[in-house]
Amino acid sequence: MQRKLQWFLLIGLLTFIPSPAFAAGSNGNLSSTLGPVTLIPPLVAIVLAFITKNVVLSLFIGIFSGTIIAQYAQGANILGGLIFGFTDIVDYILESLSDPWNAGIILQVLVIGGLIALITSSGGARAIAEALAKRAKGPVSTQLVTWALGLLIFFDDYANALIVGPIMRPVSDKMKISRERLAFVIDATAAPIAGIALISTWIGYEVGLINDAYQSIGQNVNAYGVFLQTIPYRFYNILMLLFVVVTSITLREFGSMKKAQERARDTHQLIAHGSSAESQEEELEVIAKGKPSVWSALLPIGALILFSFIGFYTNGRQAIMAGDNDSLIQAIQAAPFSFVALRETFGASDASVVLFQSALVASIIALIMGVVQGHFTFGKGIDIWVTGMKTLMITGVILLLAWSLSGVMGELGTADYLVSLLSDRMPPILLPTVIFLLGAVISFATGTSYGTMGILMPLAIPLAVAMQPENADFVVMSAGAVLTGAIFGDHSSPISDTTILSSMGAGSNLLDHVKTQLPYAVAIAIVSVFFGYLPTAFGLNVFIVLPLASVVVIGIVFVFGKKVDTTEHQKPVE
């Protein structure tokens, strides 16, 4: 009875103890009164992501902490803050989902997942991979074919890792290439290419975050156009793809990878002694009857690209014609397919709608082809399509939570507080570098690029606008630094899905893969900072910086790398 009474009194105190009410600032949020408290939601999300390695849980609790703070700041008592803070989470999620742009982004991501499943099940992706594998005649061509195949399967990093590995592994083994090296080539052409591909399962998420960040500061921009502008600033992605080509052509390696290649050459041990291979032979369900055709993949993917480009033009043209920019309207009417017309119409298009429509058309084409070719019945094809959508359901969950966290931080004024805190203290030239390094550290610790992007993008763009409001390139560069820093962890973290799947696809040991790949990833990250973000932040044109950084990458390979031809000086297996 006494304990029950104590609980009753505690609940009563929590219910009736009032909290101070804070007035909102002139911008409608609480940043001016809450101060550093506004940093709690993103900090909670980041710290928990480090500890739990679970981005969904971390984002959820980050949102919850923000809604509790908002309730408490508005005068709610402690118990009321907990109760109404929880219900506010639902409101934020529903608000995010009800936004037409957000809904379109989620739908196109899910539909592309279904399209990938149809292409995989019909055997089209594997047919393309096998056709390319026939061109591998030595260690150089084998690695270049693997690289080219990774670029071809640009639309999804998971599909890349799971398709390229099983197809190229027998060829790679024949050339005595270590499994660690094969895993690296696969991994380096998974997330790095999917993150910058014009159409992929990543594009919706990246474009959505850019759009949301600009909306938070009251700017309406074409987010897809901004995404395209970030590509030259994605130094890590571009330089990593170049690094793979250079090391493949020269057969030069350094660090742990050099030892792995020498082991494969001298002892025929493709896997380190004492290590177990991580193989995923049955990841892909290919149910094609007869010999699969490359057209089962080329036609749907080609349709996806073609209808996307057509949609960007027609959707953007419609938006421009409905606007009030008479000079632009006249220019498009006079030369409808000029470079200016294409640039402006693509920039004015609604990417969320266009990509969803294009993915749906491509899915229908892949479904009809599979049925006509006898690979599956119509009902089975629908089941495959839905199953493919389910595989990307977690992406939708992360999207909603990231958008909701952004909404909470907008209400609290987190970005405004950071602007006031850092705009006068941090030299603007350091912002892109700091953003890139933060993204690299967070993504490596959590193993997820999506969560990292969701945490940093709502902060990076407002900060960049505040520091250099007249410099649009600086803002684009900062957005690119978020996306690229997040790629680092997805590419190199031992708990990243892509890293794990790459080692599985290549039949490599996971820890051996990480150990040999990490020195390469760190080297490219260093080049990205000192020969990428810092020079461009100082004002050097990015199209001058990129060639210079490329020369540095080539120089690193020749200075530190030693040639290891796995087909030479082979000792007999004992």
N, C-alpha and C positions, 0 to 999 in steps of 0.2 A: 504493500500500500504506500509506503514511504517513497519507494522508487518511482511509482506511478505519479505521485504528487510532484516529485522533482521534475519529471518529464513534462508534466502539465504546466508547471511554472516556467520552465525553459521555453516551451512553445509560446506561452503567453508573452514572455519578454521579447522573443523574436518577432512576435506579431505586432506588438504595440510600441516597441522602440522605434521612433521615427529616424529617418536619415535626412541629412541636409539636402535641400533642393538647389541645384546649380542652374544658373541662367545660361541659356545658349548664347554663343557669340554672334557677331554680326553676320557670319556666314551660315548660321542656322545649326551649327554643331556645338559640341561641348569642349572643344580643344582649348579655348582660352581659360576655362575654369578648371578643367580636369588636369591639364598639363601632362606630366609623364604617365599618368594613369591610363591615358589613351593608348599607350604602347603595350599594355598588358595583353590584349587579344592576340596580336601577331607574335609576341614573345612567348606566350603560352603555347601557341601552335608550333612554333619553332622548337622550343625546348622539349615539348612532348614528342615531337617528331624524332628528335635526337634519341630520346630515351626509349620510346615504344616501337620505333621504326614503322609505325602505323599512321599513315597520313590521314585516313578517314577519321579515326578517333581523335587525332590531334586537331584537325580542322574543326570538328564538332565541338570539342571542349573549348577551343579558342573562340568560337562563336558564342558559346554559352557564357564564357567569362565576360564577353563584351555586352551581351544582353543584360546580365546581372548588373554590370557597372552602369549601363544606361538607365535601368529601372531605379537603382539606388540614387543616381544623380538627379532623377526626377522626383524624388521624395518618397519612394517606396520603402517600407521597412524590410528587414533582412529576409523574413519568410516570404513576404510578397515579392521581393526581388528574385528569390529562387524560383517561385512558382511562375510568375509572369515572365521571368527571363527565359524559362523553358518554353513557354507557349510562344514567345516571340521568335524562337528559332524556327518554328513551323511557319510563322508569318513571313520571315525572310526567305525561306526556301520556296514557299508558294509564290511570293513576289518575283523571285528569280525565274521560276518556271513559267510564270504567266507572261513574262516579257517575250514578245514575238521573236526578237533576235536570239535570245537564249534558247528558246524552244527549237528554232530552226537549227542552231548549232548542235544541240543534243541529237536531234533527229538525223542530221546528215552524218554524224559520227556513228550512230547505231546502224544506219543503212549501209555505210561503207563496210562496217563489220560483217553484215550479211552478204555483201558482194564478195568480200574476200573469201568467205566460207564457200560460196558457190563456185568461185574460180578454183579454189583448192580441191574441192570434192570432185570436180569434173576432170581433174588432172592437168589443167592448162598450165598452171604455174610450174608444175614439175616437168612438163614437156619442154617448156622454155629452158628450164635449168639443165635438162639433159642435153638439149641441142647445143648449149654453150659449153657444157662439160667436154664435148667431143673435140673442142678446139684447144684443149689444154694438152701440150706436148712436152712441157718441161716445168721446172719450178717457177720460172718467171711467168710463163703463159698461164700456168695453173692459178697463181695468185692474182694475176690481172683479170682472168676470167671470173674468179670469185668476186673480185672488186666490181667488175662490170655487172655481174648478176645482182650484187647488192644494190647497185644504182638502179637496175631495172625494176627491182621489187621495192620501189621507193615509197609505196603507199602505206606501208605498215612495218614497224620495226620488229614486231613479233613474227609476222609472216616471213620477213627477211631471215631472221635467225633460224627459224624452223624449216625453211625450204632450202636455203643455200647450204647449210651444214650437211644434212644427209646426202645431198646430191654430190657435193664437191669432196666429201670425205674420202671416198675410195680413190679418186684421182689424186688427191693430196697425199694420201698414204703411199701411193705408188711412187710419188716423187720424193718420198722420205721427208716430207715437210712435217715438222712437229705439230701436234694437235694444238699446242698453245698458240703457234703462229696462225693456224687456220682459224682458231677462235677469235684472235685479234682482228684479222681481216674481216670476218663476219660482223663482229661487234662494231668495228669502226665504220661500217657501211650500213648500220641499222639505225640507231637513233640520230647520228649526225646527218644522214641524208633525209630521213623522215621528218626531222625538225625543220628543214628548209625547203622541202618539196612543195610545189605550188598546190598540189592536191594530195592529201594524205589523211590518215586518221588523226593526225596531230593538228592539222590546219584549223579545224573548228575551235579547238580549245585555245590555241594561241591567238587567233583573231578575236575570239570572245573576250579574252582577258585584256587585250589592247583596247577594244571598244569600251569595256567597262571602266578601265582606268581613265580614259579621256572623258567619259561621261561624268565621272566623279568630280572633275574640275570644271564641268560645264562646257566642254568642247565637243561638238559633233564633228567627227571625222569619218572618213571611209577606212575602217579598220583593216580591211584587206589590202588597201593601198599602202597603209603604214607598214603592214607586214612585209610587203614586197620591198619597201624601202629599207627594211632592217637586214635583208639578206646580205648585202656587201659588208655589213658590220658583224656578221656571224663568223668571226675569225676562227674560233675553235673548230667549228664544223668544217669550214672550207679547208683550213690548214691540215686537219686530220685526214681528210680525204686525199689531199695532196701527199701527205706523209706516207700513206699506204702505197700509193703509186711509186713514189721514189724508192722506198725500201724494197718493193717488189721487183722493180727493174734492176736495181743495183745489187740485190741480195745482201745488203749491208744491215747488220743488226748491232745493237749494243745492250748492255745490261743483262738482265735475266733472260731476255729473249734470245740473245746471242748464245748463251749457254744451252738453252733448250734446243736451238737449231744445231749446234755442234753435237749435242747428245744424239739427236736424230740422225745426223750424218755419220757419226763415228760408230754408233752402237745399234742403229736401227730401232732404238727405243723411242717411239713416237710419244709415249707418255712417260713422265718421270718415274723412276723406280720407287715403288712403295705407294704411288698415287693410284687412285681408282678413277676411271673415266666416268664422266656424267653424260650418259647417252639418252636420247629421247627419240627412239626409233618410231614410236607409234603416235607421235604428237598429231600428225596430219592424217585425216581420214580421206583417202583418195578412193572413190568408189566408181571411177570411170571404167566402162566396159570397152574392151579392145585397147588399142594403142591410143593414148591421149594425144590430142592435137594442140599445137601452140595457139591455134586460133581461139580455143576455149578461153584463153586468157587475154590474147591480144585484142580481140574484138570488144569485149566488155570494158577493158581498161582504156582502149582507144576511144570508145564511146563516152566514157566518163570524162576524159580529157577534152574531147571535141565538144560535147554538149556543155561542159563547164565554160569553155571559151566563148561559145555561142551565147550562153546565158549571161556571162559577164557583159558582153557587148549589148545584147538586147535589153537586159534589165537596166544597165547603166544609161543607155540611150533614152529609154523611157523616162528615167528619173530626170535626166538633163532637159528633155523636151518639156517636162512638166514644171520646170523651174523658171526663173526670171533672168537668167544670164543670156541676154539676147545675142551677144557677140559669140559666145560659145555655141549656141544653137545654130547660128548662121554658119559657123565654121564647120560644124558636123554635117549640116545639110549640103554645104558646098563640096566637101570631101569626106564622105561618110567612112572611108576605110583608110584615111591617112594616119600617120603615126600619132598626131595630136588627138584625132578622134578616138583611136584605140586606147590611148593612154587615159583620156578623160572618161570614156565610157566604162572602162575597167575600174577606174578609180571611184566612179559614182555608183557602181553596182552593189547590191546587197548580197554579200558572199554567202550568208547563212541560207538564204532562199535558193540561190543558184546551185550551190554545192549539194544541197538536199535534193533538188530536182534532178540534177545530173546523176547523182548516185542512185536514185530510184530508177531512172531510165536504164542505166547500166545494169542494175540488178535484174530488171525485167528481161533485158537482152541475154544476160548470163543464164537466167532461169529457162527461157525458151530454148536456147542452144543446148542446154543440158538435157531437156526433155526430148527435143528433136533427135539428138545424137544417141538417145537411149541410155544415158548415164544414170538417170533417175526419173521417177514419175513426177508429175506436177505436185502432188501432195508431199512427196519426199523432198522435192526441191524447196517447197515452202518451209518445211521443217528445218532443212539445212540453213536457209536464210535466217530464220528466227534464232536458231542456235548461234549463228555467227553474230547476230545482234546482241545476244546475251553475253558473249565474251567481252564486249565493250561496255557492258552495263556499269561496271565500276568507274569507267570514265565519266559517265553521266552523273554518278554520285559525287565524284570529286569536283566536277564542274559546278554542281549546285551548291556544294559546301564552300567552294572557293568564292563563288559569286556572293553567297550569303555572308562570308567573312568580310568581303569587300564592302558589303552594305553596312555591316556593323561598324567597321572602321570609318566609313563615311559619316555615320551618325555621330560617332564619338569625336571625329576630327583628327584621327591618327596622322594622316598625311599632312594636314595643316600644322600640327604640332611639330612634326619632323621638319617641315619646311622652315618654320620659325627657329627651330633648334639648329639646323645644319646649314641653312642657306647663307648665313653670315660667318660660318666657322669652317666649313669645308671648301677648299678651292674647287671650283667647278670642274677643273680638268681631272680631278681624282674621282668624280662621281661614277663614270662608267666602269672604271677599274674596280672600285669598291663594290659596285653592284655585281660585277662578274665574279669577284672573289667570294662574296656572300652567297651567290647562287651556287658556286662550285662547292663550297663547304657544306651548305645545307643539303644539296642534292646528293652529295657523296654520303653524308651521314644518314640520310633517310632512304636513299635508293630510289627516289622518285623525282622525276623532273616536273610532273604535273603539279604536285603539291608545292614545290619550290616556286614555280611560276605564279601559282595562285597567291602565295604569300608576298612575293616581292613586286610583282607588276603594279598592284594598286599603290605602292609606295614610290616606285622608281619614276614613273611618268610625272606625277605631281611635283616631285623634287626637281626633276630636270626642267620642267616648265618654270618653276619658281626661280631657279638659278640662272637660266638663260632663256627668258620668255620669247625673245626674238629669234632664237636660233633653233629652227625646226630640226635641223640635222642632229643637233645635240640630243634632242628628245628622242629621235628615232634611234640614235646610237645607244642611248641608255636602255630603251626597250629591247634592242638587240642583245645588249649585255645580259639582261635578265634571261632571255630565251637561251642564249648560248651558255651562260654559267650553269643553268639547270641541266643542259645536255651533258656537261662534264660528269656529273654524278650518275646519270642514267647510263653513261658509257663505261664508267670505271668502278662504280661501287660494287662490292661483293654481295650486297643485298638488293641490287637492282634486278628487276625481272628480265630486262634485256641482256644483262651480263650473264645471268643464270641460264637463260635460253640459248645464248650464243655458245656457252661451254657445253651445254647439252647437245646442241646441233652439231658441234664439231667433235664431240666425243672426248672432250678435254676435262681434266680435273678443274673444278671451279676455282679453288684457291691458287692453283698453278696459273690459270688464265689471268686472274687478277694480279698476281705477283709479276707476271711478265708484261702485262699490258700497262700497269700503272706508271712505270717510268716514262713510257711513250706519251701517255695522257698528260702527265705533269709537264713534260718538256714542251708539248704543244700549248698547254695553258700558259706557261711562262712566256712563250713567244707571242701569244695572243695579247698578253698584257703589255709587254715592253715594246713590241713592234706592231701592235694593233691599236688598242684602246688609248694608250697614252699619246702616241703621235696624232691620232685623229682628234682627240680632245684638245690638243694644242692647235688644231686648225689645219693639219695636213690633209689633203684630199684622200679619201678612202681608196680611190682607184690608183693612187700612187703608193699608198701604204700596203695594199694587198700584194702587189708584185715584190715589194721590198721584203715583206714578211715571208713570202714564198721562197725567196732567195736564202733567207736565214734558215728556213726549214731544210732546204737542200744542203746548205752548209753544215748543219748539225749532223745530218746523215753521213756526210763524207768525213767530217772531222772525228766524230765519236764512233761511227759504225765501222765494222770490219766485215768483209765479204765472207759469207758462209753459203757455199753451194752444196746443198744436201745430196746432190747426185754425184759428187766427186769424193775420192779417197774414202770410200765406204769400206768398213771392215766387215768381215763375215759375222753373222749372228752366232754367238756362242751358246 
